[in-house]
Amino acid sequence: MKKTPTSIPFKGTPEQEAKLKAIIEEKKHIDGCLMQIMQEAQEIYGYLPLEVQTMIAEGLGISVEEVYGVATFYAQFALSPKGKYNISVCLGTACYVKGAQKLVDRLTEVLGIKPGECTPDGKFSLEACRCIGACGLAPVLTVNDEVYGRLTDKDIDSILAKYQD
């Protein structure tokens, strides 16, 4: 799935920025440090918005395009923030054959976001993944660490209702 930047405004704090700059300063002389710095930046911010990628690029004296290229190549990096409730729908073969795309379609309709996005209030984010290892329960989705299986699109509203706090 193609990663796209988020439309949610960046809300980094001066403390987060200071922490990232200290990490960059500490590691910038180590060969191959980019991935490690990006991983630590994602731990600080929860994702890698353009503003964070720019800080990394400037701190290492490389182009933002290089940082972005790494961020979009590796699945471990997120360009969008995760919601309080991160919904991940398995689109692996077993789940897909049993109707997982209908789950994604219903979530997109109800939440008003596509996979890779977060609701404007930061409550829900939606992802599509390849396999979560619960093929016997296909189709499957997770909300944070909670697993829901043998679903239809009609189950989506009741699942989301559990997270309306």
Stockholm file with secondary structure:
# STOCKHOLM 1.0

chainA/1-165         MKKTPTSIPFKGTPEQEAKLKAIIEEKKHIDGCLMQIMQEAQEIYGYLPLEVQTMIAEGLGISVEEVYGVATFYAQFALSPKGKYNISVCLGTACYVKGAQKLVDRLTEVLGIKPGECTPDGKFSLEACRCIGACGLAPVLTVNDEVYGRLTDKDIDSILAKYQD
#=GR chainA/1-165 SS CCCCCCSSCCCCCHHHHHHHHHHHHHHTTSTTCHHHHHHHHHHHHSSCCHHHHHHHHHHHTCCHHHHHHHHHHSTTCCSSCCCSEEEEEECSHHHHHTTHHHHHHHHHHHHSCCTTEECTTSSEEEEEESCCSCGGGCSCEEETTEEECSCCGGGHHHHHHTTCC
#=GC SS_cons         CCCCCCSSCCCCCHHHHHHHHHHHHHHTTSTTCHHHHHHHHHHHHSSCCHHHHHHHHHHHTCCHHHHHHHHHHSTTCCSSCCCSEEEEEECSHHHHHTTHHHHHHHHHHHHSCCTTEECTTSSEEEEEESCCSCGGGCSCEEETTEEECSCCGGGHHHHHHTTCC
//
